[in-house]
């Protein structure tokens, strides 16, 4: 089929208003703020219905087209996973599928389409006394569903029971063009019939012994296109109290964090170095540098929360318990006076931001992140600090009830200084390579990490992954070139 025939077919599926071959628009989708390289797509289409996505994927299969699904409001991304790797690529932009389909306070679950952003969802849930489990200050234009699919860590580890949380059930269209529902949403009955019977699509496992959400989550759009999902919610606290401990010894704060997690004390709990904490709460370069210089190198933030008429009592007894714990582990000497107001920290934790907070210092950043265990965090910090001369932000987030940790290093730089870009890219790749070879688990191996990450897998695992890909996307139309699906 000729390119013109394909264009006419796309117009028939989506409508002329929702198909574009404008050069400026295509250019925006051919690059992002990572160091990854790719190709310009031939078209961008904006999906609005599941039936359109089914028809589109079937068309792509018949005509050897590559499909790159994206959901966030802005076409500018950060990790290279939405840059087309083949010439014959079409961007499937789902940002216009932005309906909140259901909010169930009783079962603490929300059903949303992929285009629903944090900026839209958070205030609507707040009015109903609910909150979504969010990463550290997400962008307001970021897709909530995509964030859950990518397993971006949330800031409340005690609500993080499974690596998939807060993702629950999904509806998706596989690369074959076939629609499927996962978990209890699979049936029996339609979603409308299930709701009438009292079901809320809260169990992600199944149908039967097969849990396909496991292979879709983290697949970077290479297995299927998710058209809606249910996500866990929690009740909005009436009262929150912020605590800020400082030390120049990372082990001091890791030990305190460990004890808090062990006894399930506190909601939000994380560690930032001084530069990252200053970037989180301040808006401009000078304010960030001024605050950073007044902080100790390492900062543990934890928040106690209460709900209802006993909110004060809950916070009081948890505060007393934590005071005893600090005394018992001989950490009650840690600096507790903070130059940051409670309001500044709560704003950063509860509200999205227009631009990434990591870009506030110098305008650009590259983040290197992976999963590790408690014991190896100081080792990885030492490796990175020795390998870079760039301004370095560090973020340590406990996940899965504190059984493992998201460890992140943010390399800050001025993107206008073009002479340094090649050196920064080399530094980024060298650090990543050293971390991979030192045992860091890159559980979200974006394109610049994928080849080296999967080189450490056994051949049998790679073969198994490719077999799964072949089942659900036999013609390799969905985001080819991601993960180990490079052929």
C-alpha positions in Angstrom: 0.0 0.0 0.0 1.4 3.4 -0.9 2.0 6.1 1.7 -0.9 8.1 0.3 -3.2 5.1 0.6 -2.1 4.7 4.2 -2.8 8.3 4.9 -6.3 7.9 3.6 -6.9 4.8 5.7 -5.7 6.7 8.8 -8.2 9.5 8.0 -10.9 7.0 7.7 -10.1 5.5 11.1 -9.4 8.6 13.1 -10.8 11.5 11.1 -8.9 14.2 9.2 -8.6 16.4 12.4 -6.7 13.7 14.2 -4.1 12.7 11.6 -1.1 14.9 10.9 2.0 14.9 8.7 3.0 18.5 9.5 6.8 18.6 9.6 7.1 20.7 12.7 4.8 18.4 14.7 6.6 15.3 13.4 9.9 16.8 14.4 8.8 17.2 18.0 8.0 13.5 18.2 11.4 12.5 16.8 13.5 13.6 19.7 13.5 14.0 23.5 15.7 15.3 26.2 17.7 12.0 26.5 20.8 11.2 24.5 18.9 8.6 22.4 18.8 8.9 18.6 16.0 7.9 16.3 13.9 8.7 13.2 11.2 11.1 12.4 7.7 9.5 12.2 5.7 9.6 9.0 2.5 10.5 10.8 1.0 11.3 14.1 -2.5 10.1 15.0 -4.6 11.0 18.0 -6.7 8.0 19.2 -10.0 8.6 21.0 -11.7 5.2 21.0 -10.7 1.6 21.5 -12.2 0.6 18.2 -9.9 3.1 16.4 -6.8 1.6 18.1 -7.9 -2.0 17.1 -8.4 -0.9 13.5 -5.1 1.0 13.4 -3.0 -1.9 14.8 -4.6 -4.3 12.3 -3.7 -1.8 9.5 -0.1 -1.5 10.8 0.2 -5.3 10.8 -0.9 -5.5 7.2 1.5 -2.7 6.0 4.6 -3.3 8.1 4.2 0.0 10.0 5.7 0.7 13.4 3.5 2.1 16.1 4.8 4.1 19.1 2.1 4.8 21.7 2.5 7.8 24.0 0.0 9.3 26.5 1.5 12.3 28.3 0.4 15.8 27.3 3.7 17.0 26.1 5.5 15.2 23.3 8.8 15.9 24.9 10.0 12.9 26.9 13.1 12.0 28.8 14.3 8.4 28.3 14.3 7.7 24.6 11.5 5.1 24.8 9.2 7.1 22.5 11.7 8.0 19.7 10.9 5.9 16.6 13.7 3.5 15.8 12.4 2.6 12.3 11.7 4.7 9.2 8.1 3.6 8.7 6.8 4.7 12.2 3.6 6.4 13.3 3.0 8.0 16.7 -0.2 6.9 18.4 -0.9 9.8 20.7 -3.5 8.9 23.4 -3.4 12.2 25.3 -7.0 13.0 24.0 -8.3 9.8 25.7 -8.5 11.7 29.0 -11.7 10.6 30.7 -11.9 9.6 34.4 -14.3 6.7 33.9 -15.1 5.9 37.5 -14.1 6.8 41.1 -15.0 4.3 43.8 -14.4 5.6 47.3 -15.6 2.5 49.0 -13.1 0.3 47.3 -10.5 3.0 46.9 -10.0 2.6 43.2 -10.2 4.9 40.1 -10.6 3.9 36.5 -8.9 6.2 34.0 -7.9 6.5 30.4 -4.3 6.9 29.3 -4.5 10.7 28.7 -5.5 11.5 32.3 -2.7 13.6 33.8 -1.7 14.3 37.4 -2.7 17.9 37.0 -6.3 16.8 36.1 -6.7 13.8 38.5 -5.2 15.1 41.8 -7.6 18.0 42.4 -10.7 15.9 41.4 -9.8 13.2 43.9 -9.0 15.7 46.6 -12.6 17.0 46.4 -13.7 13.4 47.2 -11.3 13.0 50.1 -9.0 10.6 48.1 -5.5 10.7 46.7 -3.5 8.7 44.1 -0.2 7.3 45.1 2.3 9.5 43.3 6.0 9.7 42.5 8.0 12.6 43.9 6.5 15.8 42.5 5.3 14.5 39.1 4.8 16.9 36.1 1.2 18.0 35.9 1.1 17.0 32.2 2.4 13.5 32.9 0.1 10.6 32.2 -0.9 8.9 35.4 -1.5 5.6 33.7 1.9 5.6 31.9 3.6 6.4 35.3 2.0 3.3 36.8 2.9 1.2 33.7 6.5 2.3 33.9 6.7 1.4 37.7 7.9 4.9 38.7 8.4 4.6 42.5 5.8 6.1 44.8 6.8 8.1 47.9 4.8 6.0 50.4 6.5 2.6 50.7 4.1 1.2 53.3 1.3 1.3 50.7 3.6 -0.4 48.1 2.8 -4.1 48.5 3.7 -5.3 45.1 6.1 -4.1 42.4 3.0 -3.5 40.2 1.3 -1.1 42.7 -0.7 1.1 42.2 -1.7 -0.6 38.9 -4.7 -2.9 39.1 -6.8 -4.1 36.1 -6.4 -3.0 32.5 -8.0 -3.0 29.2 -5.5 -3.3 26.3 -5.1 -4.0 22.7 -2.2 -6.4 21.9 0.0 -5.9 18.9 -2.2 -8.3 17.0 -5.1 -5.8 17.2 -7.0 -8.0 19.7 -8.7 -6.4 22.7 -8.2 -8.0 26.2 -9.0 -7.2 29.8 -6.8 -8.3 32.7 -7.5 -9.3 36.3 -11.0 -9.4 37.6 -12.0 -7.0 34.8 -11.8 -9.9 32.4 -15.1 -11.2 33.5 -17.6 -12.6 33.7 -19.7 -9.9 32.2 -19.0 -6.4 30.9 -17.6 -3.7 33.1 -21.1 -2.3 33.5 -22.5 -5.6 34.5 -19.6 -6.1 37.0 -20.3 -2.8 38.6 -24.0 -3.6 38.9 -23.0 -6.8 40.8 -20.7 -4.8 43.1 -17.4 -5.6 41.5 -14.8 -2.8 41.4 -11.9 -4.3 39.2 -9.5 -4.2 42.1 -7.7 -7.5 41.7 -5.0 -7.4 38.9 -4.3 -11.1 38.9 -5.8 -13.3 36.2 -7.8 -14.3 34.3 -7.2 -17.9 35.5 -3.5 -18.5 36.3 -2.4 -16.1 33.7 -1.7 -12.4 34.7 -0.9 -10.6 31.5 -0.6 -7.2 33.2 2.9 -8.5 34.3 4.2 -8.6 30.8 2.6 -5.3 29.8 3.9 -3.3 32.7 7.4 -2.2 32.1 7.3 -3.2 28.4 7.7 0.4 27.2 4.7 0.0 24.8 6.2 -3.0 23.0 3.5 -5.6 23.9 0.1 -3.8 23.9 -1.6 -0.4 24.1 -3.5 0.1 27.3 -6.8 1.9 26.8 -7.9 2.2 30.5 -6.7 1.0 33.9 -7.8 0.9 37.5 -5.4 2.3 40.1 -5.3 2.1 43.9 -6.3 5.1 45.9 -5.9 6.0 49.6 -8.0 8.3 51.8 -6.7 11.9 51.9 -5.2 12.7 55.4 -6.8 15.4 57.4 -3.5 16.2 59.1 0.1 15.9 58.1 3.3 16.6 60.1 6.7 16.8 58.4 10.0 15.7 59.9 13.4 16.5 58.5 16.5 14.9 59.8 20.0 15.9 58.5 23.4 14.3 58.6 26.7 14.3 56.7 26.8 10.5 57.1 24.4 8.6 54.7 24.4 5.5 56.9 22.9 7.5 59.8 19.8 8.2 57.8 19.6 4.8 56.1 19.5 3.3 59.6 16.7 5.6 60.7 14.8 4.9 57.5 15.2 1.2 58.0 13.6 1.3 61.5 10.7 3.5 60.3 9.9 1.1 57.6 10.3 -2.0 59.8 7.5 -0.7 62.1 5.4 0.9 59.3 5.7 4.3 60.8 5.0 7.3 58.6 3.7 7.7 55.1 6.0 9.5 52.8 9.6 8.5 53.5 12.7 9.3 51.3 16.3 10.5 51.4 17.7 13.4 49.2 21.0 14.9 49.1 21.2 18.7 49.8 21.2 19.7 46.1 18.1 17.6 45.2 16.2 18.7 48.3 16.9 22.3 47.4 15.8 21.7 43.8 12.6 20.1 45.0 11.4 23.0 47.1 12.9 26.1 45.4 12.2 27.4 41.9 15.3 29.2 40.7 19.1 28.6 40.6 20.2 31.1 43.2 17.6 30.1 45.7 18.5 26.4 45.2 22.2 27.1 45.7 21.6 29.2 48.8 19.4 26.6 50.4 21.7 23.7 49.4 24.7 25.4 51.2 22.7 25.7 54.4 21.8 21.9 54.5 23.8 18.9 55.6 24.7 16.6 52.7 22.0 14.0 53.5 18.3 14.7 54.3 15.7 12.2 55.4 12.1 13.5 55.0 9.2 11.6 56.6 5.6 12.6 57.1 3.2 11.4 59.7 -0.5 11.5 58.7 -3.8 11.2 60.5 -7.4 11.0 59.4 -10.7 11.7 61.2 -11.2 12.8 64.8 -8.2 10.8 66.1 -5.7 12.3 63.6 -3.8 14.2 66.3 -3.7 11.1 68.6 -2.2 9.0 65.8 0.5 11.5 65.0 1.3 12.0 68.7 1.8 8.3 69.4 3.8 7.7 66.2 6.0 10.7 67.0 6.6 9.4 70.5 7.5 5.9 69.1 9.9 7.4 66.6 11.6 9.4 69.4 12.1 6.2 71.3 13.5 4.5 68.2 16.0 7.3 67.6 17.2 7.0 71.2 17.5 3.2 71.1 19.5 3.2 67.9 21.6 6.2 69.1 20.5 8.5 66.4 18.8 11.2 68.5 21.7 13.5 68.0 20.8 14.1 64.3 20.0 17.6 63.2 16.3 18.2 63.4 16.0 22.0 62.8 15.1 22.6 59.2 15.4 25.8 57.1 12.6 24.5 54.9 9.0 25.2 55.9 6.5 22.4 56.3 4.3 24.0 53.7 7.1 23.9 51.1 7.6 20.1 51.6 3.9 19.3 51.6 3.4 21.3 48.5 6.1 19.3 46.8 4.6 16.0 48.0 1.0 16.6 47.2 0.9 18.7 44.1 2.3 18.2 40.6 4.6 20.8 39.0 4.5 22.4 35.5 8.2 21.6 34.7 10.3 18.8 36.1 11.8 19.9 39.5 15.1 18.3 38.4 15.4 20.9 35.7 15.2 23.9 38.0 19.0 24.1 38.8 20.5 24.3 35.3 17.7 23.7 32.9 18.7 20.1 31.9 19.4 16.8 33.7 20.1 13.1 33.0 18.9 10.6 35.6 20.4 7.2 36.2 18.2 5.0 38.3 18.0 1.4 39.3 16.9 -1.0 42.1 19.2 -2.1 44.9 19.2 -3.5 48.4 19.9 -1.6 51.7 23.5 -2.7 52.1 24.7 -1.6 48.7 23.5 2.0 48.6 26.7 3.5 50.0 28.8 1.5 47.5 26.8 2.9 44.5 27.0 6.4 45.9 30.7 6.2 46.1 31.0 4.9 42.6 29.0 7.7 41.0 30.6 10.5 43.1 34.1 9.3 42.0 33.1 9.2 38.3 31.5 12.6 37.7 32.4 16.3 38.2 28.9 17.5 37.4 26.5 18.8 39.9 25.0 15.7 41.3 21.5 15.1 42.8 20.8 11.9 44.7 17.4 10.4 45.6 16.9 7.2 47.6 13.3 5.9 47.7 12.3 2.8 49.6 9.9 0.6 47.7 7.9 -2.6 48.4 7.6 -2.1 52.1 11.3 -1.3 52.3 12.4 -4.6 50.9 14.3 -2.8 48.1 15.3 0.7 47.1 15.1 3.0 44.1 18.5 4.6 43.8 18.7 7.6 41.5 21.5 9.9 40.4 20.7 13.2 38.6 23.4 14.8 36.5 22.6 18.5 36.2 23.9 20.5 33.3 23.2 23.6 31.1 21.9 22.3 27.7 22.9 25.6 26.1 26.5 24.7 26.6 26.7 22.5 23.5 30.5 21.9 23.8 29.9 19.8 26.9 27.1 17.6 25.7 29.3 14.9 24.2 31.4 14.7 27.4 28.2 14.5 29.5 26.8 11.7 27.3 30.1 9.8 27.7 30.0 10.4 31.5 26.4 9.2 31.6 27.1 6.0 29.7 30.3 5.3 31.6 28.6 5.7 35.0 25.6 3.5 33.9 28.0 0.8 32.6 30.0 0.8 35.8 26.8 0.5 37.9 25.4 -2.3 35.8 28.7 -4.3 36.1 28.7 -3.6 39.8 25.4 -5.3 40.4 22.8 -2.4 40.1 19.5 -3.8 38.8 18.2 -1.6 36.0 14.6 -2.7 36.2 13.5 0.0 33.7 16.2 -0.5 31.0 15.5 2.4 28.6 17.2 2.4 25.2 20.7 3.5 26.2 20.8 0.9 28.9 19.0 -2.0 27.2 21.8 -3.7 25.3 24.2 -3.8 28.2 21.5 -4.7 30.7 20.2 -7.7 28.7 23.8 -8.8 27.9 23.8 -9.8 31.6 20.7 -12.0 31.1 21.0 -15.7 30.2 20.3 -16.6 26.5 17.3 -18.7 27.8 15.7 -15.6 29.3 16.2 -13.6 26.2 14.7 -16.4 24.1 11.7 -16.6 26.4 11.1 -12.9 26.3 11.2 -12.9 22.5 8.7 -15.8 22.4 6.3 -13.7 24.5 6.8 -10.8 22.2 6.1 -13.0 19.2 2.8 -14.2 20.7 1.3 -10.8 21.4 3.0 -8.7 18.7 4.1 -11.2 16.0 5.0 -8.6 13.4 7.0 -6.5 15.9 4.9 -3.4 15.1 4.8 -2.0 18.7 7.8 0.2 19.6 10.4 -1.9 17.9 13.9 -1.5 19.2 13.0 -1.3 22.9 14.2 -3.7 25.6 15.7 -6.8 23.9 13.3 -6.6 20.9 15.8 -5.1 18.5 15.3 -7.5 15.6 
